[in-house]
Amino acid sequence: MQPKSNIIHLPVYQPGKPIEDVKRELGLEEVIKLASNENPFGCSPLAKEAIVQEISNVSLYPDGASVELAAALAKQLDVQPNQLIFGAGSDEVILLLARAFLVAGDETIMADETFPIYRHNAEVENARVIEVPLKDGKHDLPAMLAKVTDRTKLIWICNPNNPTGTIVTAAEVDAFMSQLPTHVLAVLDEAYCEYIDDPEFPNGIELLKKHHNLILLRTFSKIYGLASLRIGYGISHPDIIHYINQVREPFNTSRFAQAAAKASLADADFIRYCRQQNADGIAYLYKEFDRLGLSYFPAYGNFVMFDVKRPSGEIFDALLRRGIISRARWTYYPTHIRITVGSKEQNEKFIHALEQALQEAAVHG
């Protein structure tokens, strides 16, 4: 049996190491995972209650159109339900975009160090990937615009960018969209937008009113804390959503995910709490990185990328031995590590382990 020739070389996505594996491999009793930008404060109690109530319906297929969730979310965002598409995480919406819009020979543009699932799904469809280097860790929108040709179909903008955590501003995105040819669909991935309280951050919903060739991607995996349930969504013009729905599987999100997501929307206090705790954590990490003489990118999500001034794999391994799971070995940032902002206790334990790891590395040259 032979697969499609264009997928033979594709790497399999490697998520952050599971806590259980690290405990077993290294014989550790306590392991803190700060690798996958999960919410250290869990999810809303309302979401847990909704999951329990849904257990009695476990034998029934979910609503393929997510009608109740769509209605609640549309009301909160001030959009129409037919402007929404749901997926098993925003990852699946990325897959569906590639499936709906890309064919062999099409071109798609993205940053050179960004969320790798964009490239993966484009290559599955045998599209040509055009990478544009980040500029000071952020998307270089003018340079991306300059790469647009008649064959360009999709442009991916991760905002905040994963892994660097930087943003492009409202003015920058507006100028970019005003010049982007209408045959190109811009994908503005806002997975971490709920963490941001900055007037310069784009208002994606307002941009949608001016630009029909735009789709926003968001998720319930991050600040809402529903990562294991796999539910995310896209917001766009109804025509765009219709095209994506044409290639969506019929029951792609579960009853539990839909119920928990809908309940989460009603708990604004939980979101405010998580946002404040995250801001406090970033301030603490900045202070400690400054003390240790480590530079870092400005963090707008729930993670920080910082420079350890040596091959990052060395510090990653040293942290792992101390029970801290991080992310490292970036192609274009080989001396950088990305760390999720944890709880106060987790952040303090991480800094203690990092200081030890750096001292150990200095001793061994």
Secondary structure, DSSP 8 states (H G I E B T S, - for coil): ----GGGTT---------HHHHHHHHT-S--EE-SS---TT---HHHHHHHHHHGGGTTS---TT-HHHHHHHHHHHTS-GGGEEEESHHHHHHHHHHHHH--TT-EEEEESSS-THHHHHHHHTT-EEEEE--BTTB--HHHHHHT--TTEEEEEEESS-TTT-----HHHHHHHHHHS-TTSEEEEE-TTGGG---TTS--HHHHHHH-SSEEEEEESSSTT--GGG--EEEEE-HHHHHHHHTTS-TT-S-HHHHHHHHHHHT-HHHHHHHHHHHHHHHHHHHHHHHHHT--B----SSEEEEE-SS-HHHHHHHHHHTTEE-B---SS-TTEEEEE---HHHHHHHHHHHHHHHHHHHHT-
